[in-house]
Amino acid sequence: MTSRILSLAVSATLAGAAFFAAPATAEIQRELQLDIQYDSAALETVSGAEIVLNSLQEQAKSACRYTRPVAGAPRVDDTCASEIVAKAVMQIDAPELTQLYTLQTGQPAQVLASLK
């Protein structure tokens, strides 16, 4: 089992209410630097690529989790997580992984990753 680490730098915008009573939405811009871990040997099969894709998605959700200031309820910034997964899929550049990602999202990773 060959484990690899992929370093990604992602600029994420977290949108949330600054105060409970405030009607306006405040946007918080933050830079994420994270190391994505995956098993490169698993990318040789479709089932292995599916496991890697699921792992990438879980790692992205974990990195994009935040807590609302007043309510304290943990949330996941879906845009941030989607961007991380798209960039990781592009950088890993494995045919099975890219195909699974495209089937799951309905668009190539390059499209989503280039939106920022």
Biopython code that builds the backbone (N, CA, C, O; Angstrom):
import numpy as np
from Bio.PDB.StructureBuilder import StructureBuilder

atoms = [
    (1, "MET", "N", (0.847, -1.174, 0.000)),
    (1, "MET", "CA", (0.000, 0.000, 0.000)),
    (1, "MET", "C", (0.891, 1.235, 0.000)),
    (1, "MET", "O", (1.661, 1.449, 0.936)),
    (2, "THR", "N", (0.788, 2.029, -1.027)),
    (2, "THR", "CA", (1.581, 3.237, -1.152)),
    (2, "THR", "C", (0.715, 4.435, -0.808)),
    (2, "THR", "O", (-0.240, 4.753, -1.517)),
    (3, "SER", "N", (1.052, 5.080, 0.266)),
    (3, "SER", "CA", (0.287, 6.245, 0.682)),
    (3, "SER", "C", (0.999, 7.499, 0.200)),
    (3, "SER", "O", (2.218, 7.615, 0.330)),
    (4, "ARG", "N", (0.259, 8.414, -0.344)),
    (4, "ARG", "CA", (0.820, 9.674, -0.824)),
    (4, "ARG", "C", (0.126, 10.821, -0.128)),
    (4, "ARG", "O", (-1.012, 10.712, 0.331)),
    (5, "ILE", "N", (0.838, 11.908, -0.065)),
    (5, "ILE", "CA", (0.285, 13.119, 0.510)),
    (5, "ILE", "C", (0.315, 14.197, -0.560)),
    (5, "ILE", "O", (1.347, 14.430, -1.189)),
    (6, "LEU", "N", (-0.810, 14.845, -0.761)),
    (6, "LEU", "CA", (-0.950, 15.903, -1.746)),
    (6, "LEU", "C", (-1.198, 17.201, -0.990)),
    (6, "LEU", "O", (-2.171, 17.305, -0.244)),
    (7, "SER", "N", (-0.338, 18.178, -1.173)),
    (7, "SER", "CA", (-0.525, 19.469, -0.510)),
    (7, "SER", "C", (-1.357, 20.367, -1.408)),
    (7, "SER", "O", (-1.055, 20.545, -2.588)),
    (8, "LEU", "N", (-2.400, 20.927, -0.833)),
    (8, "LEU", "CA", (-3.280, 21.828, -1.570)),
    (8, "LEU", "C", (-3.381, 23.155, -0.840)),
    (8, "LEU", "O", (-3.480, 23.191, 0.386)),
    (9, "ALA", "N", (-3.357, 24.223, -1.578)),
    (9, "ALA", "CA", (-3.632, 25.544, -1.029)),
    (9, "ALA", "C", (-4.953, 25.982, -1.633)),
    (9, "ALA", "O", (-5.095, 26.045, -2.854)),
    (10, "VAL", "N", (-5.901, 26.279, -0.793)),
    (10, "VAL", "CA", (-7.234, 26.629, -1.258)),
    (10, "VAL", "C", (-7.679, 27.903, -0.569)),
    (10, "VAL", "O", (-7.497, 28.067, 0.637)),
    (11, "SER", "N", (-8.251, 28.783, -1.328)),
    (11, "SER", "CA", (-8.837, 29.991, -0.773)),
    (11, "SER", "C", (-10.333, 29.736, -0.641)),
    (11, "SER", "O", (-11.028, 29.521, -1.635)),
    (12, "ALA", "N", (-10.810, 29.761, 0.568)),
    (12, "ALA", "CA", (-12.218, 29.444, 0.810)),
    (12, "ALA", "C", (-12.948, 30.664, 1.347)),
    (12, "ALA", "O", (-12.407, 31.411, 2.163)),
    (13, "THR", "N", (-14.155, 30.859, 0.897)),
    (13, "THR", "CA", (-14.997, 31.917, 1.408)),
    (13, "THR", "C", (-16.094, 31.276, 2.236)),
    (13, "THR", "O", (-16.911, 30.506, 1.732)),
    (14, "LEU", "N", (-16.094, 31.605, 3.501)),
    (14, "LEU", "CA", (-17.134, 31.094, 4.381)),
    (14, "LEU", "C", (-18.160, 32.193, 4.583)),
    (14, "LEU", "O", (-17.825, 33.291, 5.026)),
    (15, "ALA", "N", (-19.394, 31.900, 4.263)),
    (15, "ALA", "CA", (-20.455, 32.882, 4.421)),
    (15, "ALA", "C", (-21.291, 32.496, 5.627)),
    (15, "ALA", "O", (-21.700, 31.344, 5.775)),
    (16, "GLY", "N", (-21.533, 33.452, 6.465)),
    (16, "GLY", "CA", (-22.360, 33.183, 7.639)),
    (16, "GLY", "C", (-22.739, 34.496, 8.280)),
    (16, "GLY", "O", (-22.108, 35.523, 8.030)),
    (17, "ALA", "N", (-23.750, 34.467, 9.092)),
    (17, "ALA", "CA", (-24.183, 35.674, 9.778)),
    (17, "ALA", "C", (-23.175, 36.036, 10.860)),
    (17, "ALA", "O", (-22.769, 35.187, 11.654)),
    (18, "ALA", "N", (-22.779, 37.290, 10.882)),
    (18, "ALA", "CA", (-21.809, 37.740, 11.878)),
    (18, "ALA", "C", (-22.442, 37.779, 13.260)),
    (18, "ALA", "O", (-21.800, 37.434, 14.252)),
    (19, "PHE", "N", (-23.657, 38.184, 13.322)),
    (19, "PHE", "CA", (-24.394, 38.231, 14.584)),
    (19, "PHE", "C", (-25.765, 37.633, 14.353)),
    (19, "PHE", "O", (-26.293, 37.670, 13.241)),
    (20, "PHE", "N", (-26.329, 37.091, 15.395)),
    (20, "PHE", "CA", (-27.625, 36.424, 15.292)),
    (20, "PHE", "C", (-28.700, 37.361, 14.763)),
    (20, "PHE", "O", (-29.511, 36.965, 13.925)),
    (21, "ALA", "N", (-28.715, 38.592, 15.241)),
    (21, "ALA", "CA", (-29.757, 39.533, 14.842)),
    (21, "ALA", "C", (-29.413, 40.304, 13.574)),
    (21, "ALA", "O", (-30.281, 40.970, 13.011)),
    (22, "ALA", "N", (-28.200, 40.231, 13.123)),
    (22, "ALA", "CA", (-27.796, 41.007, 11.955)),
    (22, "ALA", "C", (-28.407, 40.436, 10.684)),
    (22, "ALA", "O", (-28.256, 39.243, 10.420)),
    (23, "PRO", "N", (-29.086, 41.246, 9.895)),
    (23, "PRO", "CA", (-29.707, 40.757, 8.670)),
    (23, "PRO", "C", (-28.698, 40.530, 7.543)),
    (23, "PRO", "O", (-28.955, 39.737, 6.637)),
    (24, "ALA", "N", (-27.571, 41.208, 7.588)),
    (24, "ALA", "CA", (-26.577, 41.085, 6.518)),
    (24, "ALA", "C", (-25.727, 39.833, 6.740)),
    (24, "ALA", "O", (-25.557, 39.355, 7.862)),
    (25, "THR", "N", (-25.213, 39.336, 5.648)),
    (25, "THR", "CA", (-24.340, 38.170, 5.709)),
    (25, "THR", "C", (-22.902, 38.623, 5.572)),
    (25, "THR", "O", (-22.549, 39.353, 4.646)),
    (26, "ALA", "N", (-22.082, 38.184, 6.499)),
    (26, "ALA", "CA", (-20.658, 38.519, 6.445)),
    (26, "ALA", "C", (-19.916, 37.390, 5.753)),
    (26, "ALA", "O", (-20.223, 36.217, 5.968)),
    (27, "GLU", "N", (-18.954, 37.734, 4.933)),
    (27, "GLU", "CA", (-18.147, 36.718, 4.269)),
    (27, "GLU", "C", (-16.751, 36.744, 4.856)),
    (27, "GLU", "O", (-16.147, 37.805, 5.015)),
    (28, "ILE", "N", (-16.259, 35.592, 5.168)),
    (28, "ILE", "CA", (-14.928, 35.460, 5.734)),
    (28, "ILE", "C", (-14.063, 34.751, 4.710)),
    (28, "ILE", "O", (-14.361, 33.625, 4.308)),
    (29, "GLN", "N", (-13.002, 35.401, 4.291)),
    (29, "GLN", "CA", (-12.076, 34.805, 3.329)),
    (29, "GLN", "C", (-10.926, 34.195, 4.111)),
    (29, "GLN", "O", (-10.347, 34.856, 4.973)),
    (30, "ARG", "N", (-10.585, 32.947, 3.826)),
    (30, "ARG", "CA", (-9.453, 32.328, 4.499)),
    (30, "ARG", "C", (-8.702, 31.428, 3.540)),
    (30, "ARG", "O", (-9.271, 30.855, 2.612)),
    (31, "GLU", "N", (-7.427, 31.323, 3.789)),
    (31, "GLU", "CA", (-6.566, 30.449, 3.000)),
    (31, "GLU", "C", (-6.416, 29.130, 3.742)),
    (31, "GLU", "O", (-6.138, 29.115, 4.941)),
    (32, "LEU", "N", (-6.595, 28.047, 3.046)),
    (32, "LEU", "CA", (-6.401, 26.727, 3.619)),
    (32, "LEU", "C", (-5.170, 26.103, 2.993)),
    (32, "LEU", "O", (-5.020, 26.098, 1.771)),
    (33, "GLN", "N", (-4.311, 25.590, 3.813)),
    (33, "GLN", "CA", (-3.180, 24.794, 3.337)),
    (33, "GLN", "C", (-3.350, 23.437, 4.007)),
    (33, "GLN", "O", (-3.261, 23.331, 5.231)),
    (34, "LEU", "N", (-3.589, 22.414, 3.223)),
    (34, "LEU", "CA", (-3.797, 21.116, 3.816)),
    (34, "LEU", "C", (-3.129, 20.028, 3.010)),
    (34, "LEU", "O", (-2.914, 20.154, 1.804)),
    (35, "ASP", "N", (-2.814, 18.976, 3.697)),
    (35, "ASP", "CA", (-2.224, 17.805, 3.074)),
    (35, "ASP", "C", (-3.302, 16.735, 2.960)),
    (35, "ASP", "O", (-3.845, 16.273, 3.964)),
    (36, "ILE", "N", (-3.599, 16.352, 1.735)),
    (36, "ILE", "CA", (-4.575, 15.309, 1.459)),
    (36, "ILE", "C", (-3.817, 13.989, 1.360)),
    (36, "ILE", "O", (-2.833, 13.894, 0.626)),
    (37, "GLN", "N", (-4.260, 12.986, 2.080)),
    (37, "GLN", "CA", (-3.622, 11.677, 2.023)),
    (37, "GLN", "C", (-4.487, 10.724, 1.205)),
    (37, "GLN", "O", (-5.714, 10.732, 1.308)),
    (38, "TYR", "N", (-3.828, 9.904, 0.394)),
    (38, "TYR", "CA", (-4.549, 8.918, -0.404)),
    (38, "TYR", "C", (-3.619, 7.768, -0.736)),
    (38, "TYR", "O", (-2.397, 7.908, -0.687)),
    (39, "ASP", "N", (-4.200, 6.643, -1.069)),
    (39, "ASP", "CA", (-3.448, 5.446, -1.424)),
    (39, "ASP", "C", (-3.292, 5.409, -2.938)),
    (39, "ASP", "O", (-4.252, 5.123, -3.654)),
    (40, "SER", "N", (-2.092, 5.696, -3.429)),
    (40, "SER", "CA", (-1.885, 5.769, -4.872)),
    (40, "SER", "C", (-2.031, 4.412, -5.554)),
    (40, "SER", "O", (-2.394, 4.354, -6.729)),
    (41, "ALA", "N", (-1.758, 3.324, -4.843)),
    (41, "ALA", "CA", (-1.909, 1.983, -5.424)),
    (41, "ALA", "C", (-3.384, 1.659, -5.685)),
    (41, "ALA", "O", (-3.698, 0.902, -6.604)),
    (42, "ALA", "N", (-4.285, 2.225, -4.883)),
    (42, "ALA", "CA", (-5.719, 1.971, -5.045)),
    (42, "ALA", "C", (-6.264, 2.591, -6.323)),
    (42, "ALA", "O", (-7.321, 2.183, -6.804)),
    (43, "LEU", "N", (-5.566, 3.561, -6.872)),
    (43, "LEU", "CA", (-6.048, 4.262, -8.057)),
    (43, "LEU", "C", (-5.988, 3.414, -9.318)),
    (43, "LEU", "O", (-6.455, 3.845, -10.371)),
    (44, "GLU", "N", (-5.428, 2.232, -9.230)),
    (44, "GLU", "CA", (-5.311, 1.358, -10.396)),
    (44, "GLU", "C", (-6.601, 0.606, -10.708)),
    (44, "GLU", "O", (-6.739, 0.036, -11.791)),
    (45, "THR", "N", (-7.550, 0.599, -9.763)),
    (45, "THR", "CA", (-8.833, -0.075, -9.986)),
    (45, "THR", "C", (-9.970, 0.910, -9.768)),
    (45, "THR", "O", (-9.814, 1.914, -9.073)),
    (46, "VAL", "N", (-11.113, 0.613, -10.368)),
    (46, "VAL", "CA", (-12.280, 1.478, -10.211)),
    (46, "VAL", "C", (-12.759, 1.482, -8.762)),
    (46, "VAL", "O", (-13.093, 2.538, -8.224)),
    (47, "SER", "N", (-12.794, 0.307, -8.125)),
    (47, "SER", "CA", (-13.250, 0.251, -6.735)),
    (47, "SER", "C", (-12.282, 0.983, -5.811)),
    (47, "SER", "O", (-12.702, 1.624, -4.848)),
    (48, "GLY", "N", (-10.989, 0.887, -6.106)),
    (48, "GLY", "CA", (-9.999, 1.614, -5.314)),
    (48, "GLY", "C", (-10.116, 3.111, -5.513)),
    (48, "GLY", "O", (-9.991, 3.880, -4.560)),
    (49, "ALA", "N", (-10.353, 3.527, -6.743)),
    (49, "ALA", "CA", (-10.531, 4.948, -7.041)),
    (49, "ALA", "C", (-11.760, 5.498, -6.319)),
    (49, "ALA", "O", (-11.766, 6.648, -5.879)),
    (50, "GLU", "N", (-12.797, 4.672, -6.200)),
    (50, "GLU", "CA", (-14.003, 5.096, -5.479)),
    (50, "GLU", "C", (-13.692, 5.314, -3.996)),
    (50, "GLU", "O", (-14.187, 6.260, -3.383)),
    (51, "ILE", "N", (-12.876, 4.440, -3.432)),
    (51, "ILE", "CA", (-12.466, 4.586, -2.029)),
    (51, "ILE", "C", (-11.650, 5.867, -1.856)),
    (51, "ILE", "O", (-11.844, 6.608, -0.892)),
    (52, "VAL", "N", (-10.742, 6.122, -2.789)),
    (52, "VAL", "CA", (-9.928, 7.334, -2.728)),
    (52, "VAL", "C", (-10.803, 8.572, -2.847)),
    (52, "VAL", "O", (-10.614, 9.530, -2.098)),
    (53, "LEU", "N", (-11.761, 8.574, -3.776)),
    (53, "LEU", "CA", (-12.651, 9.721, -3.947)),
    (53, "LEU", "C", (-13.461, 9.975, -2.682)),
    (53, "LEU", "O", (-13.600, 11.122, -2.257)),
    (54, "ASN", "N", (-13.995, 8.918, -2.076)),
    (54, "ASN", "CA", (-14.743, 9.073, -0.822)),
    (54, "ASN", "C", (-13.854, 9.644, 0.278)),
    (54, "ASN", "O", (-14.289, 10.489, 1.060)),
    (55, "SER", "N", (-12.616, 9.180, 0.334)),
    (55, "SER", "CA", (-11.669, 9.692, 1.324)),
    (55, "SER", "C", (-11.365, 11.167, 1.084)),
    (55, "SER", "O", (-11.310, 11.952, 2.031)),
    (56, "LEU", "N", (-11.166, 11.549, -0.178)),
    (56, "LEU", "CA", (-10.926, 12.955, -0.508)),
    (56, "LEU", "C", (-12.093, 13.826, -0.066)),
    (56, "LEU", "O", (-11.896, 14.916, 0.472)),
    (57, "GLN", "N", (-13.311, 13.341, -0.295)),
    (57, "GLN", "CA", (-14.500, 14.104, 0.079)),
    (57, "GLN", "C", (-14.593, 14.274, 1.592)),
    (57, "GLN", "O", (-14.947, 15.350, 2.073)),
    (58, "GLU", "N", (-14.280, 13.226, 2.343)),
    (58, "GLU", "CA", (-14.327, 13.304, 3.805)),
    (58, "GLU", "C", (-13.254, 14.249, 4.341)),
    (58, "GLU", "O", (-13.511, 15.029, 5.259)),
    (59, "GLN", "N", (-12.064, 14.178, 3.774)),
    (59, "GLN", "CA", (-10.991, 15.074, 4.199)),
    (59, "GLN", "C", (-11.327, 16.531, 3.883)),
    (59, "GLN", "O", (-11.015, 17.430, 4.664)),
    (60, "ALA", "N", (-11.960, 16.756, 2.739)),
    (60, "ALA", "CA", (-12.360, 18.114, 2.349)),
    (60, "ALA", "C", (-13.443, 18.645, 3.286)),
    (60, "ALA", "O", (-13.387, 19.801, 3.706)),
    (61, "LYS", "N", (-14.422, 17.812, 3.615)),
    (61, "LYS", "CA", (-15.474, 18.245, 4.544)),
    (61, "LYS", "C", (-14.885, 18.598, 5.900)),
    (61, "LYS", "O", (-15.286, 19.581, 6.524)),
    (62, "SER", "N", (-13.944, 17.804, 6.347)),
    (62, "SER", "CA", (-13.300, 18.066, 7.630)),
    (62, "SER", "C", (-12.550, 19.395, 7.614)),
    (62, "SER", "O", (-12.600, 20.151, 8.584)),
    (63, "ALA", "N", (-11.860, 19.676, 6.517)),
    (63, "ALA", "CA", (-11.097, 20.918, 6.395)),
    (63, "ALA", "C", (-12.002, 22.139, 6.288)),
    (63, "ALA", "O", (-11.607, 23.235, 6.687)),
    (64, "CYS", "N", (-13.208, 21.966, 5.755)),
    (64, "CYS", "CA", (-14.123, 23.087, 5.525)),
    (64, "CYS", "C", (-15.219, 23.193, 6.583)),
    (64, "CYS", "O", (-16.217, 23.883, 6.380)),
    (65, "ARG", "N", (-15.035, 22.521, 7.691)),
    (65, "ARG", "CA", (-16.010, 22.569, 8.783)),
    (65, "ARG", "C", (-15.754, 23.826, 9.616)),
    (65, "ARG", "O", (-14.605, 24.172, 9.891)),
    (66, "TYR", "N", (-16.811, 24.490, 10.006)),
    (66, "TYR", "CA", (-16.721, 25.679, 10.841)),
    (66, "TYR", "C", (-17.904, 25.719, 11.796)),
    (66, "TYR", "O", (-18.871, 24.974, 11.637)),
    (67, "THR", "N", (-17.817, 26.584, 12.775)),
    (67, "THR", "CA", (-18.881, 26.717, 13.770)),
    (67, "THR", "C", (-19.501, 28.097, 13.633)),
    (67, "THR", "O", (-18.793, 29.097, 13.515)),
    (68, "ARG", "N", (-20.815, 28.146, 13.650)),
    (68, "ARG", "CA", (-21.512, 29.430, 13.578)),
    (68, "ARG", "C", (-21.276, 30.195, 14.868)),
    (68, "ARG", "O", (-21.315, 29.609, 15.950)),
    (69, "PRO", "N", (-21.029, 31.499, 14.769)),
    (69, "PRO", "CA", (-20.664, 32.286, 15.953)),
    (69, "PRO", "C", (-21.657, 32.230, 17.114)),
    (69, "PRO", "O", (-21.240, 32.058, 18.259)),
    (70, "VAL", "N", (-22.942, 32.368, 16.855)),
    (70, "VAL", "CA", (-23.907, 32.440, 17.942)),
    (70, "VAL", "C", (-24.500, 31.071, 18.271)),
    (70, "VAL", "O", (-24.550, 30.677, 19.436)),
    (71, "ALA", "N", (-24.937, 30.368, 17.271)),
    (71, "ALA", "CA", (-25.602, 29.091, 17.501)),
    (71, "ALA", "C", (-24.611, 27.997, 17.882)),
    (71, "ALA", "O", (-24.957, 27.068, 18.612)),
    (72, "GLY", "N", (-23.390, 28.104, 17.394)),
    (72, "GLY", "CA", (-22.375, 27.120, 17.715)),
    (72, "GLY", "C", (-22.537, 25.788, 17.012)),
    (72, "GLY", "O", (-21.828, 24.829, 17.315)),
    (73, "ALA", "N", (-23.460, 25.726, 16.084)),
    (73, "ALA", "CA", (-23.690, 24.472, 15.359)),
    (73, "ALA", "C", (-22.633, 24.303, 14.279)),
    (73, "ALA", "O", (-22.410, 25.219, 13.489)),
    (74, "PRO", "N", (-21.979, 23.146, 14.232)),
    (74, "PRO", "CA", (-20.969, 22.936, 13.190)),
    (74, "PRO", "C", (-21.612, 22.839, 11.808)),
    (74, "PRO", "O", (-22.664, 22.223, 11.638)),
    (75, "ARG", "N", (-20.975, 23.444, 10.854)),
    (75, "ARG", "CA", (-21.438, 23.450, 9.463)),
    (75, "ARG", "C", (-20.278, 23.103, 8.549)),
    (75, "ARG", "O", (-19.115, 23.179, 8.947)),
    (76, "VAL", "N", (-20.601, 22.722, 7.328)),
    (76, "VAL", "CA", (-19.587, 22.478, 6.311)),
    (76, "VAL", "C", (-19.852, 23.426, 5.156)),
    (76, "VAL", "O", (-20.972, 23.512, 4.653)),
    (77, "ASP", "N", (-18.814, 24.135, 4.741)),
    (77, "ASP", "CA", (-18.913, 25.000, 3.578)),
    (77, "ASP", "C", (-18.776, 24.105, 2.347)),
    (77, "ASP", "O", (-17.672, 23.688, 1.997)),
    (78, "ASP", "N", (-19.894, 23.814, 1.697)),
    (78, "ASP", "CA", (-19.913, 22.887, 0.572)),
    (78, "ASP", "C", (-19.084, 23.382, -0.618)),
    (78, "ASP", "O", (-18.479, 22.576, -1.326)),
    (79, "THR", "N", (-19.053, 24.687, -0.840)),
    (79, "THR", "CA", (-18.265, 25.239, -1.937)),
    (79, "THR", "C", (-16.784, 24.993, -1.697)),
    (79, "THR", "O", (-16.053, 24.605, -2.608)),
    (80, "CYS", "N", (-16.354, 25.220, -0.480)),
    (80, "CYS", "CA", (-14.960, 24.983, -0.098)),
    (80, "CYS", "C", (-14.603, 23.509, -0.298)),
    (80, "CYS", "O", (-13.570, 23.193, -0.888)),
    (81, "ALA", "N", (-15.451, 22.615, 0.190)),
    (81, "ALA", "CA", (-15.188, 21.173, 0.077)),
    (81, "ALA", "C", (-15.153, 20.735, -1.385)),
    (81, "ALA", "O", (-14.293, 19.948, -1.780)),
    (82, "SER", "N", (-16.079, 21.241, -2.180)),
    (82, "SER", "CA", (-16.116, 20.885, -3.606)),
    (82, "SER", "C", (-14.858, 21.344, -4.325)),
    (82, "SER", "O", (-14.322, 20.634, -5.177)),
    (83, "GLU", "N", (-14.391, 22.540, -3.974)),
    (83, "GLU", "CA", (-13.189, 23.070, -4.604)),
    (83, "GLU", "C", (-11.960, 22.235, -4.240)),
    (83, "GLU", "O", (-11.117, 21.965, -5.095)),
    (84, "ILE", "N", (-11.861, 21.836, -2.999)),
    (84, "ILE", "CA", (-10.730, 21.013, -2.561)),
    (84, "ILE", "C", (-10.713, 19.686, -3.309)),
    (84, "ILE", "O", (-9.668, 19.256, -3.797)),
    (85, "VAL", "N", (-11.872, 19.037, -3.398)),
    (85, "VAL", "CA", (-11.945, 17.743, -4.089)),
    (85, "VAL", "C", (-11.598, 17.908, -5.565)),
    (85, "VAL", "O", (-10.849, 17.101, -6.115)),
    (86, "ALA", "N", (-12.130, 18.940, -6.209)),
    (86, "ALA", "CA", (-11.845, 19.168, -7.631)),
    (86, "ALA", "C", (-10.349, 19.391, -7.866)),
    (86, "ALA", "O", (-9.776, 18.834, -8.802)),
    (87, "LYS", "N", (-9.724, 20.200, -7.020)),
    (87, "LYS", "CA", (-8.287, 20.459, -7.178)),
    (87, "LYS", "C", (-7.469, 19.202, -6.913)),
    (87, "LYS", "O", (-6.479, 18.944, -7.599)),
    (88, "ALA", "N", (-7.879, 18.426, -5.925)),
    (88, "ALA", "CA", (-7.157, 17.185, -5.627)),
    (88, "ALA", "C", (-7.266, 16.208, -6.791)),
    (88, "ALA", "O", (-6.270, 15.597, -7.178)),
    (89, "VAL", "N", (-8.458, 16.054, -7.353)),
    (89, "VAL", "CA", (-8.662, 15.150, -8.487)),
    (89, "VAL", "C", (-7.808, 15.597, -9.676)),
    (89, "VAL", "O", (-7.202, 14.770, -10.357)),
    (90, "MET", "N", (-7.766, 16.901, -9.919)),
    (90, "MET", "CA", (-6.946, 17.419, -11.023)),
    (90, "MET", "C", (-5.473, 17.128, -10.795)),
    (90, "MET", "O", (-4.778, 16.698, -11.716)),
    (91, "GLN", "N", (-4.989, 17.354, -9.586)),
    (91, "GLN", "CA", (-3.565, 17.174, -9.313)),
    (91, "GLN", "C", (-3.159, 15.704, -9.275)),
    (91, "GLN", "O", (-2.056, 15.355, -9.694)),
    (92, "ILE", "N", (-4.032, 14.851, -8.780)),
    (92, "ILE", "CA", (-3.722, 13.420, -8.753)),
    (92, "ILE", "C", (-3.680, 12.883, -10.178)),
    (92, "ILE", "O", (-2.808, 12.085, -10.521)),
    (93, "ASP", "N", (-4.621, 13.321, -11.004)),
    (93, "ASP", "CA", (-4.642, 13.019, -12.439)),
    (93, "ASP", "C", (-4.603, 11.516, -12.745)),
    (93, "ASP", "O", (-3.807, 11.059, -13.566)),
    (94, "ALA", "N", (-5.470, 10.764, -12.078)),
    (94, "ALA", "CA", (-5.608, 9.331, -12.345)),
    (94, "ALA", "C", (-6.894, 9.129, -13.159)),
    (94, "ALA", "O", (-7.948, 9.632, -12.768)),
    (95, "PRO", "N", (-6.827, 8.414, -14.265)),
    (95, "PRO", "CA", (-7.990, 8.275, -15.151)),
    (95, "PRO", "C", (-9.262, 7.760, -14.453)),
    (95, "PRO", "O", (-10.344, 8.310, -14.659)),
    (96, "GLU", "N", (-9.138, 6.712, -13.632)),
    (96, "GLU", "CA", (-10.321, 6.150, -12.964)),
    (96, "GLU", "C", (-10.934, 7.153, -11.981)),
    (96, "GLU", "O", (-12.153, 7.295, -11.897)),
    (97, "LEU", "N", (-10.062, 7.842, -11.243)),
    (97, "LEU", "CA", (-10.535, 8.827, -10.273)),
    (97, "LEU", "C", (-11.229, 9.987, -10.985)),
    (97, "LEU", "O", (-12.298, 10.428, -10.563)),
    (98, "THR", "N", (-10.626, 10.474, -12.053)),
    (98, "THR", "CA", (-11.205, 11.576, -12.813)),
    (98, "THR", "C", (-12.555, 11.182, -13.408)),
    (98, "THR", "O", (-13.496, 11.975, -13.395)),
    (99, "GLN", "N", (-12.648, 9.973, -13.924)),
    (99, "GLN", "CA", (-13.908, 9.507, -14.505)),
    (99, "GLN", "C", (-14.997, 9.392, -13.445)),
    (99, "GLN", "O", (-16.133, 9.805, -13.679)),
    (100, "LEU", "N", (-14.663, 8.836, -12.282)),
    (100, "LEU", "CA", (-15.642, 8.729, -11.198)),
    (100, "LEU", "C", (-16.102, 10.102, -10.728)),
    (100, "LEU", "O", (-17.288, 10.320, -10.482)),
    (101, "TYR", "N", (-15.158, 11.018, -10.607)),
    (101, "TYR", "CA", (-15.499, 12.371, -10.188)),
    (101, "TYR", "C", (-16.460, 13.019, -11.187)),
    (101, "TYR", "O", (-17.449, 13.637, -10.795)),
    (102, "THR", "N", (-16.162, 12.872, -12.470)),
    (102, "THR", "CA", (-17.006, 13.459, -13.511)),
    (102, "THR", "C", (-18.403, 12.837, -13.496)),
    (102, "THR", "O", (-19.397, 13.548, -13.642)),
    (103, "LEU", "N", (-18.484, 11.528, -13.322)),
    (103, "LEU", "CA", (-19.789, 10.860, -13.247)),
    (103, "LEU", "C", (-20.584, 11.322, -12.027)),
    (103, "LEU", "O", (-21.798, 11.511, -12.102)),
    (104, "GLN", "N", (-19.891, 11.501, -10.910)),
    (104, "GLN", "CA", (-20.568, 11.874, -9.668)),
    (104, "GLN", "C", (-21.052, 13.324, -9.677)),
    (104, "GLN", "O", (-22.141, 13.619, -9.185)),
    (105, "THR", "N", (-20.248, 14.227, -10.232)),
    (105, "THR", "CA", (-20.595, 15.645, -10.189)),
    (105, "THR", "C", (-21.252, 16.149, -11.466)),
    (105, "THR", "O", (-21.909, 17.190, -11.457)),
    (106, "GLY", "N", (-21.081, 15.426, -12.553)),
    (106, "GLY", "CA", (-21.655, 15.869, -13.816)),
    (106, "GLY", "C", (-20.812, 16.901, -14.548)),
    (106, "GLY", "O", (-21.238, 17.441, -15.569)),
    (107, "GLN", "N", (-19.619, 17.178, -14.034)),
    (107, "GLN", "CA", (-18.744, 18.124, -14.710)),
    (107, "GLN", "C", (-17.283, 17.761, -14.464)),
    (107, "GLN", "O", (-16.954, 17.142, -13.453)),
    (108, "PRO", "N", (-16.413, 18.147, -15.386)),
    (108, "PRO", "CA", (-14.990, 17.860, -15.199)),
    (108, "PRO", "C", (-14.420, 18.627, -14.011)),
    (108, "PRO", "O", (-14.897, 19.717, -13.695)),
    (109, "ALA", "N", (-13.417, 18.079, -13.357)),
    (109, "ALA", "CA", (-12.777, 18.717, -12.207)),
    (109, "ALA", "C", (-12.185, 20.072, -12.589)),
    (109, "ALA", "O", (-12.157, 20.991, -11.771)),
    (110, "GLN", "N", (-11.713, 20.196, -13.827)),
    (110, "GLN", "CA", (-11.104, 21.447, -14.256)),
    (110, "GLN", "C", (-12.088, 22.609, -14.195)),
    (110, "GLN", "O", (-11.700, 23.736, -13.889)),
    (111, "VAL", "N", (-13.355, 22.341, -14.482)),
    (111, "VAL", "CA", (-14.375, 23.390, -14.474)),
    (111, "VAL", "C", (-14.564, 23.936, -13.066)),
    (111, "VAL", "O", (-14.520, 25.149, -12.861)),
    (112, "LEU", "N", (-14.772, 23.063, -12.108)),
    (112, "LEU", "CA", (-15.014, 23.498, -10.743)),
    (112, "LEU", "C", (-13.780, 24.151, -10.139)),
    (112, "LEU", "O", (-13.890, 25.176, -9.466)),
    (113, "ALA", "N", (-12.618, 23.577, -10.367)),
    (113, "ALA", "CA", (-11.379, 24.095, -9.779)),
    (113, "ALA", "C", (-11.011, 25.457, -10.360)),
    (113, "ALA", "O", (-10.328, 26.239, -9.699)),
    (114, "SER", "N", (-11.443, 25.752, -11.567)),
    (114, "SER", "CA", (-11.091, 27.027, -12.200)),
    (114, "SER", "C", (-12.065, 28.151, -11.867)),
    (114, "SER", "O", (-11.855, 29.283, -12.302)),
    (115, "LEU", "N", (-13.110, 27.876, -11.120)),
    (115, "LEU", "CA", (-14.091, 28.907, -10.800)),
    (115, "LEU", "C", (-13.536, 29.973, -9.861)),
    (115, "LEU", "O", (-14.052, 31.090, -9.838)),
    (116, "LYS", "N", (-12.522, 29.666, -9.103)),
    (116, "LYS", "CA", (-11.948, 30.635, -8.158)),
    (116, "LYS", "C", (-10.807, 31.354, -8.785)),
    (116, "LYS", "O", (-10.192, 32.210, -8.150)),
]
sb = StructureBuilder()
sb.init_structure("model")
sb.init_model(0)
sb.init_chain("A")
sb.init_seg("    ")
for serial, (resi, resn, name, xyz) in enumerate(atoms, 1):
    if name == "N":
        sb.init_residue(resn, " ", resi, " ")
    sb.init_atom(name, np.array(xyz, "f"), 0.0, 1.0, " ", f" {name:<3s}", serial, name[0])
structure = sb.get_structure()
